[in-house]
Structure formats: structure tokens, C-alpha cells
Amino acid sequence: MKHYVLAAGGTGGHMVPAAALAAELMRRGHRVALVSDARGVRFPGLFDGVQTHVLPAGRFQVKKPQGWASAVREMWRGRAMARQLYQTFKPAAVIGFGGYPAFPALLAAFADGIPTAVHEQNAVLGRVNRVVARRVDAIATSYEETARLSPRHADKTHLVGNPVREAVLALRARPYPLLEEDGIFRVLVTGGSQGANILSRVVPDGLAMLPPNFRRRLQVTHQARVEDIDAARAQYAAHDIPAELATYLPDMPEQLAWAHLVIGRAGASTIAELTAAGRPAILVPLPSATDDHQTANAREMTKAGGARTIAQGDFTAVELAKQMQKLGLDPAAMENAAGRARSVGRPNAVSDLADLVESLDAPRVRLPKVQKASKPAFA
């Protein structure tokens, strides 16, 4: 039995793969500790059985340099606290998942000579992972092409994919939901852990523009922000579209299981879950995402034919209705698109990542390449 420390920022994109790795390492008989911020330890049910530690971590905002001195002090305080943790927990390795809360934990590991790895969920290497890339022993990536990753690190870079929860991975064994020409068409709308205002504003009106024979088949589940949910609910009601709205969907794997189409952002966890389960999607990347990484995230799935990507500036009710008609009126094309989405999933991501973590003393391990998808199903 070995001890491992997982260090992750407080957003769902960092926490979900960290939780998946924690579960896999514990299944293999190891002990795991989580280092995060106050946001990260509040995700319900993700880290059951894992000891958690909240450490201070300064956030460096480019447009607010006056706060950098305070951020440095917090970072070094977090580093000192992490070193104290390592004295008692004695980790065999420290694995960072990005986000500023991971930085002090990795700095402490460098200082103590503990093997390290980072996992990058996005198709663009994140800021913290870029800073530490030179010093870590291994870099695990989720896409065959990862921007901002220096070729100098090729020897220690391993394509593993982005781990998803076991309940989502189990959907891979279930068939795409039966879709008949006159049957129910289930739409899942999700903006990720933070919701998305534009989806709440545009989707109800876009679905209302569909032909009556299509519109009456719709059954919508919509995850919205607290401040948007009442207005979105009223829009659906005004259009007489059956819709269940919630600010949080605790049964997301089951919602995904029954969805014929997903409309959502292109966050790392969203893409990983869509491709693991094999669900076609209309993706609206968040334009303010650092380095426009959501657009990069969507590229592989879209190229394979499992998704359509619409830039936020072009995401109008009219455009959504147009794309929905192209997709939803042909059940065979929808099922084919689901297969295309599934073709770029990496179902062994968590086991491959755990293998890499366990073998950090042999960093030249090579993992198999994933076969690329062929001709797109829809473009």
C-alpha cells in the first residue's frame, strides 16, 4: 500500500478527474489525501472516504498585479502547510490536476524530493501545469494534441484521456436510447458546474422554433444557474415545452443515459462524459475560457462527427433551431453521431492514469495510442 496526494483546483473540471483517480487508487489498496481550496472540498459525494485538506493558495490575476504580493505570501504559506502534511502522510507521489490550489502542493513536493505528475484535462495546457511542466516527472494529457505543451517534454508526456466517474463510464455498455420518428426526443441542457446564462436565454426560444410535429416530441432537462432558472422555466412554459429545471443534477449519469442530444458548454469533463457515454451534442464553448481552451476541447469530437460546435456569438434561437432540425429529424443519423462521439472516448483513462501514477519511478512507460475516428457522421 502506498500513499498519494492529489492536488486540484476548486472547479468541477479539476475535481471530477481527481475524484475518479482517488477511487481507482483506493480500489487498488492505496491511501489517498486531497489538497484543494474551500470550493473543492464542497462537491457532494465526490471524495467519500478521502481525507481532505484545505490549503491557502494565492491567485495571480494578470489584470490585478497589485494583489500579487499577497498571492505569493498565501502560496508560500500553503507550501509550508503541505510540507507538514507530507511529514506525516509520507506520499509516494503528488499528482496535480491544475488550478492555483495545486501549485503549493507541487512546490512542496519539489522541495521534499517527492515524485510528481500533472494531469491536463483540456486541449490547452493550463497555467499552473505550464509553470511546473519542466519540473514534474510525468505529464498526463487528455487529447492527442495539447496546445502550449513544449516539445521538450515529449519524453515524459503520456496520453491517457480524462477520467470520468464510474457511473458515467458504465453508460458505455448501454445502447443509445431508442429514438423513433414519432417518439419522445430527450434533450439535456447543461452549462457545467456553473451553469450558463446564454443557454437559459437561447435554448427555450430555439426549441420553440422547431416544427410543431418535432416540438411536441421534446422532453427537456435543463441545469441552470440560480439567477436564471425562474426566467427559463417561464420561457419553456410559455412555449408549452415540457421541461424539468434544476440548479444541480445529482443524477447526471442517469440523465445522460436517457438523453438523445446534449446542448452544453465544452468543458473538459463535459466532453469526457459525452465521449465516454456516446452522446451527440451541440457545443457552445465559453469564449472567456483561458486560452479559449473550450473551443480546442470541442475540436476532436466535432471533427469525428459526434458534435456540432457553435461559437457563442453565433448561438441564436434561429441557429439552434436550424441545427436541431438537421440532427433530430433523422433517427439513424442521430444514432450514427452517437457512435462517432463514442469513438473518441477513452474509457481506460482512469486505469491508465493510475498505472502511470504507480510507476512514477519508471517515467518512460508508454501507453497505447488511441485510434482516431474516421469520416464524420455530420458536419
C-alpha positions as CSV (number, residue, x, y, z in Angstrom):
1,M,0.0,0.0,0.0
2,K,1.2,3.5,-1.0
3,H,0.1,6.9,-0.1
4,Y,-0.8,9.5,-2.7
5,V,-1.7,13.2,-2.5
6,L,-4.0,14.6,-5.2
7,A,-3.9,18.4,-5.6
8,A,-6.7,20.1,-7.5
9,G,-8.3,23.5,-8.0
10,G,-11.9,24.0,-6.9
11,T,-13.8,23.7,-10.1
12,G,-15.6,20.6,-11.4
13,G,-13.3,20.3,-14.3
14,H,-10.4,19.7,-11.9
15,M,-12.2,17.9,-9.1
16,V,-14.1,15.2,-11.1
17,P,-11.0,13.5,-12.7
18,A,-9.2,13.8,-9.3
19,A,-12.1,12.0,-7.7
20,A,-12.1,9.3,-10.3
21,L,-8.3,8.7,-9.8
22,A,-8.8,8.7,-6.0
23,A,-11.5,6.0,-6.3
24,E,-9.3,3.9,-8.5
25,L,-6.2,4.2,-6.3
26,M,-8.2,3.2,-3.2
27,R,-9.7,0.3,-5.1
28,R,-6.1,-0.8,-5.7
29,G,-5.5,-0.7,-1.9
30,H,-3.7,2.7,-1.6
31,R,-4.5,5.6,0.7
32,V,-5.3,9.0,-0.8
33,A,-5.4,12.5,0.5
34,L,-6.9,15.5,-1.3
35,V,-5.5,19.0,-1.2
36,S,-7.7,21.7,-2.5
37,D,-9.4,25.0,-1.6
38,A,-12.7,25.6,0.2
39,R,-14.7,25.2,-3.1
40,G,-13.1,21.9,-4.0
41,V,-14.0,20.1,-0.8
42,R,-17.7,21.0,-1.0
43,F,-18.5,18.9,-4.0
44,P,-21.1,16.4,-2.6
45,G,-20.2,12.8,-2.8
46,L,-17.0,13.1,-4.9
47,F,-14.4,12.3,-2.2
48,D,-16.1,10.0,0.2
49,G,-13.5,8.1,2.2
50,V,-10.7,10.5,1.2
51,Q,-9.0,12.7,3.8
52,T,-9.2,16.3,2.7
53,H,-7.0,19.3,3.4
54,V,-7.8,22.9,2.6
55,L,-4.6,24.9,1.9
56,P,-4.2,28.6,1.1
57,A,-3.3,29.3,-2.5
58,G,-2.7,32.7,-3.9
59,R,-4.4,33.5,-7.2
60,F,-2.3,35.6,-9.6
61,Q,-4.7,37.8,-11.7
62,V,-2.9,39.3,-14.7
63,K,-5.1,42.4,-14.6
64,K,-4.6,43.0,-10.9
65,P,-0.8,43.0,-10.2
66,Q,-1.4,44.9,-7.0
67,G,-2.6,41.6,-5.5
68,W,0.5,39.6,-6.5
69,A,2.4,40.2,-3.2
70,S,-0.5,38.8,-1.2
71,A,-0.8,35.9,-3.6
72,V,2.9,35.0,-3.1
73,R,2.5,35.0,0.7
74,E,-0.5,32.8,0.5
75,M,1.2,30.4,-1.9
76,W,4.3,30.0,0.4
77,R,2.0,29.5,3.4
78,G,0.2,26.8,1.5
79,R,3.6,25.2,0.6
80,A,4.7,25.2,4.2
81,M,1.4,23.5,5.3
82,A,1.8,20.9,2.5
83,R,5.3,20.1,3.7
84,Q,3.9,19.5,7.2
85,L,1.3,17.2,5.7
86,Y,3.9,15.2,3.8
87,Q,5.9,14.6,7.0
88,T,3.1,12.6,8.5
89,F,1.3,11.2,5.4
90,K,4.5,10.4,3.5
91,P,3.2,10.3,0.0
92,A,4.8,8.2,-2.7
93,A,3.8,10.8,-5.2
94,V,1.9,14.1,-5.6
95,I,-0.4,14.5,-8.6
96,G,-1.6,17.9,-9.6
97,F,-4.8,18.5,-11.7
98,G,-4.4,22.2,-12.4
99,G,-5.8,25.2,-10.7
100,Y,-4.0,27.5,-8.3
101,P,-4.7,25.3,-5.2
102,A,-2.5,22.6,-6.8
103,F,0.5,24.9,-7.0
104,P,1.6,25.0,-3.3
105,A,1.3,21.2,-3.0
106,L,3.5,20.7,-6.0
107,L,6.1,23.2,-4.8
108,A,6.2,21.3,-1.5
109,A,6.8,18.1,-3.3
110,F,9.6,19.6,-5.3
111,A,11.2,20.8,-2.1
112,D,10.9,17.4,-0.5
113,G,12.1,15.3,-3.5
114,I,8.7,13.6,-3.9
115,P,7.9,12.2,-7.4
116,T,5.2,14.3,-9.1
117,A,2.9,14.2,-12.1
118,V,0.3,16.6,-13.5
119,H,-2.9,15.8,-15.4
120,E,-4.2,18.2,-18.0
121,Q,-7.9,17.9,-18.7
122,N,-8.1,20.4,-21.5
123,A,-6.7,20.6,-25.1
124,V,-4.6,23.6,-24.0
125,L,-2.1,23.2,-21.1
126,G,-3.3,25.3,-18.2
127,R,-1.3,28.0,-16.5
128,V,-0.2,26.1,-13.4
129,N,0.6,23.0,-15.4
130,R,2.7,25.1,-17.8
131,V,4.7,26.6,-14.9
132,V,5.5,23.2,-13.3
133,A,5.8,21.2,-16.6
134,R,9.6,21.4,-16.6
135,R,10.0,20.0,-13.0
136,V,7.4,17.3,-12.8
137,D,8.3,13.6,-13.6
138,A,5.3,13.0,-15.9
139,I,2.6,14.9,-17.8
140,A,-0.7,13.1,-18.5
141,T,-2.8,14.6,-21.3
142,S,-6.4,14.1,-22.4
143,Y,-6.1,14.9,-26.2
144,E,-3.7,13.7,-28.9
145,E,-2.8,17.4,-29.5
146,T,-2.3,19.7,-26.4
147,A,-1.5,23.3,-27.2
148,R,1.0,25.2,-25.1
149,L,2.8,21.9,-24.3
150,S,6.5,22.2,-25.2
151,P,8.0,19.6,-27.5
152,R,10.9,19.4,-24.9
153,H,8.6,17.5,-22.6
154,A,7.6,14.8,-25.2
155,D,9.6,12.0,-23.4
156,K,7.5,12.4,-20.2
157,T,4.1,13.1,-21.8
158,H,1.5,10.3,-21.8
159,L,-1.9,10.3,-23.5
160,V,-4.3,8.8,-21.0
161,G,-7.6,10.7,-21.5
162,N,-9.7,12.5,-19.0
163,P,-11.1,10.2,-16.2
164,V,-14.8,10.2,-15.6
165,R,-17.0,8.8,-12.8
166,E,-17.6,5.1,-12.8
167,A,-21.4,5.7,-13.2
168,V,-20.7,7.6,-16.4
169,L,-18.3,5.0,-17.7
170,A,-20.9,2.3,-17.2
171,L,-23.1,4.0,-19.8
172,R,-20.6,2.9,-22.4
173,A,-22.1,-0.6,-22.2
174,R,-25.7,0.7,-22.6
175,P,-27.1,1.3,-26.1
176,Y,-28.1,4.7,-27.4
177,P,-31.7,5.3,-26.3
178,L,-34.3,4.1,-28.8
179,L,-35.3,7.0,-31.0
180,E,-38.4,6.6,-33.2
181,E,-39.6,9.1,-35.7
182,D,-42.7,10.0,-33.7
183,G,-41.2,9.1,-30.3
184,I,-40.0,11.2,-27.4
185,F,-36.9,13.2,-28.1
186,R,-35.0,13.9,-24.9
187,V,-32.8,16.9,-24.7
188,L,-30.3,17.5,-21.8
189,V,-29.1,21.1,-21.4
190,T,-26.2,21.7,-19.1
191,G,-23.7,24.5,-18.6
192,G,-21.4,22.5,-16.4
193,S,-20.9,23.0,-12.7
194,Q,-21.5,26.8,-13.0
195,G,-24.5,26.7,-15.4
196,A,-24.6,29.0,-18.4
197,N,-26.7,32.1,-18.8
198,I,-26.8,32.0,-22.6
199,L,-28.2,28.5,-22.7
200,S,-31.0,29.5,-20.4
201,R,-31.8,32.5,-22.7
202,V,-31.5,30.9,-26.1
203,V,-32.5,27.2,-25.8
204,P,-36.2,27.6,-24.8
205,D,-36.8,30.1,-27.7
206,G,-34.7,28.0,-30.1
207,L,-36.7,24.8,-29.3
208,A,-39.9,26.8,-29.8
209,M,-39.0,27.5,-33.4
210,L,-39.0,23.8,-34.3
211,P,-41.8,22.5,-36.5
212,P,-44.9,21.5,-34.4
213,N,-44.5,17.8,-35.1
214,F,-40.9,17.9,-33.7
215,R,-41.6,20.3,-30.9
216,R,-44.4,18.2,-29.4
217,R,-41.9,15.3,-29.1
218,L,-39.5,17.2,-26.9
219,Q,-38.8,16.4,-23.3
220,V,-36.1,18.7,-21.8
221,T,-34.0,18.5,-18.7
222,H,-32.2,21.8,-18.1
223,Q,-29.5,22.6,-15.5
224,A,-29.5,26.4,-15.0
225,R,-27.9,28.9,-12.6
226,V,-30.0,30.1,-9.6
227,E,-30.4,33.5,-11.1
228,D,-31.6,32.2,-14.4
229,I,-33.9,29.3,-13.5
230,D,-37.2,31.1,-13.0
231,A,-36.9,33.0,-16.3
232,A,-36.0,29.9,-18.2
233,R,-38.9,27.9,-16.6
234,A,-41.3,30.7,-17.6
235,Q,-40.0,30.6,-21.2
236,Y,-40.5,26.8,-21.5
237,A,-44.0,27.1,-20.0
238,A,-44.9,29.9,-22.5
239,H,-43.8,27.7,-25.4
240,D,-45.7,24.7,-23.9
241,I,-42.4,22.6,-23.9
242,P,-42.2,20.0,-21.1
243,A,-39.1,20.9,-19.2
244,E,-37.6,19.9,-15.8
245,L,-35.2,22.5,-14.5
246,A,-32.7,22.3,-11.6
247,T,-29.6,24.2,-10.4
248,Y,-27.9,20.9,-9.8
249,L,-28.5,17.4,-11.2
250,P,-27.2,14.8,-8.7
251,D,-28.3,12.1,-11.1
252,M,-26.4,13.4,-14.1
253,P,-25.2,9.9,-15.2
254,E,-28.8,8.8,-15.4
255,Q,-29.8,12.0,-17.2
256,L,-27.1,11.4,-19.7
257,A,-28.1,7.8,-20.1
258,W,-31.6,8.8,-21.4
259,A,-30.6,11.8,-23.4
260,H,-30.8,11.7,-27.2
261,L,-29.0,15.0,-27.6
262,V,-27.0,17.3,-25.2
263,I,-26.7,21.0,-25.5
264,G,-23.9,22.4,-23.4
265,R,-20.6,24.0,-22.9
266,A,-17.3,22.3,-24.0
267,G,-15.6,22.0,-20.6
268,A,-13.2,19.1,-20.2
269,S,-15.5,17.0,-18.0
270,T,-18.4,17.5,-20.3
271,I,-16.5,16.4,-23.3
272,A,-15.1,13.4,-21.5
273,E,-18.5,12.3,-20.3
274,L,-20.1,12.8,-23.7
275,T,-17.5,10.7,-25.4
276,A,-17.4,8.1,-22.7
277,A,-21.2,7.6,-22.9
278,G,-21.5,8.2,-26.6
279,R,-24.0,11.1,-26.8
280,P,-24.2,13.6,-29.7
281,A,-24.1,17.2,-28.7
282,I,-24.4,20.8,-29.8
283,L,-21.5,22.6,-28.1
284,V,-21.2,26.3,-27.3
285,P,-17.7,26.9,-26.0
286,L,-17.3,29.5,-23.3
287,P,-15.4,32.4,-25.1
288,S,-13.8,33.7,-21.9
289,A,-12.2,30.4,-21.0
290,T,-8.4,30.8,-20.6
291,D,-6.6,30.4,-23.9
292,D,-10.0,29.6,-25.5
293,H,-9.5,26.1,-24.3
294,Q,-13.2,25.1,-24.7
295,T,-13.1,25.6,-28.4
296,A,-10.0,23.4,-28.5
297,N,-11.7,20.8,-26.4
298,A,-14.6,20.6,-28.8
299,R,-12.5,20.2,-31.9
300,E,-11.8,16.4,-31.7
301,M,-15.4,15.4,-31.0
302,T,-16.7,17.7,-33.7
303,K,-14.1,16.5,-36.3
304,A,-15.1,12.9,-35.5
305,G,-18.8,13.7,-36.3
306,G,-20.1,13.4,-32.8
307,A,-20.9,17.1,-32.2
308,R,-21.6,20.4,-33.8
309,T,-19.8,23.5,-32.4
310,I,-21.5,26.9,-32.5
311,A,-19.5,29.9,-31.4
312,Q,-21.3,31.9,-28.6
313,G,-21.6,34.9,-30.9
314,D,-23.5,32.8,-33.4
315,F,-25.6,30.9,-30.9
316,T,-29.1,32.3,-31.5
317,A,-32.5,30.8,-31.3
318,V,-32.7,30.6,-35.1
319,E,-29.3,28.9,-35.4
320,L,-30.1,26.4,-32.7
321,A,-33.5,25.5,-34.4
322,K,-31.7,25.1,-37.7
323,Q,-29.1,22.7,-36.3
324,M,-31.7,20.8,-34.3
325,Q,-33.8,20.1,-37.4
326,K,-30.7,18.9,-39.3
327,L,-30.0,16.5,-36.4
328,G,-33.2,15.4,-34.8
329,L,-35.3,14.5,-37.8
330,D,-33.2,11.5,-38.8
331,P,-33.0,8.9,-36.1
332,A,-30.4,6.9,-38.0
333,A,-28.1,9.9,-38.2
334,M,-28.5,10.6,-34.5
335,E,-27.5,7.0,-33.6
336,N,-24.6,7.3,-36.0
337,A,-23.5,10.5,-34.4
338,A,-23.7,8.9,-31.0
339,G,-21.3,6.2,-32.3
340,R,-18.9,8.9,-33.6
341,A,-18.9,10.6,-30.2
342,R,-18.2,7.3,-28.5
343,S,-15.3,6.6,-31.0
344,V,-13.2,9.4,-29.5
345,G,-13.9,8.4,-25.8
346,R,-11.0,7.0,-23.8
347,P,-12.7,4.5,-21.4
348,N,-9.4,3.4,-19.9
349,A,-8.4,6.9,-18.8
350,V,-8.6,6.3,-15.1
351,S,-6.8,2.9,-15.1
352,D,-4.1,4.3,-17.4
353,L,-3.6,7.3,-15.2
354,A,-3.4,5.1,-12.1
355,D,-0.9,2.9,-13.8
356,L,1.2,6.0,-14.6
357,V,1.0,7.3,-11.1
358,E,2.0,3.9,-9.6
359,S,5.0,3.8,-11.9
360,L,6.4,7.3,-11.4
361,D,9.8,5.7,-10.7
362,A,9.8,4.5,-14.3
363,P,8.6,7.6,-16.1
364,R,9.4,6.2,-19.6
365,V,6.4,4.0,-19.6
366,R,4.5,4.2,-22.8
367,L,0.7,3.9,-23.1
368,P,-1.1,2.8,-26.3
369,K,-2.3,5.4,-28.7
370,V,-6.0,5.8,-29.3
371,Q,-7.2,5.1,-32.8
372,K,-8.5,8.2,-34.5
373,A,-12.1,8.5,-35.7
374,S,-12.8,8.3,-39.4
375,K,-15.3,10.1,-41.6
376,P,-17.6,12.4,-39.7
377,A,-21.3,11.5,-39.4
378,F,-22.5,15.1,-39.6
379,A,-20.7,18.3,-40.3
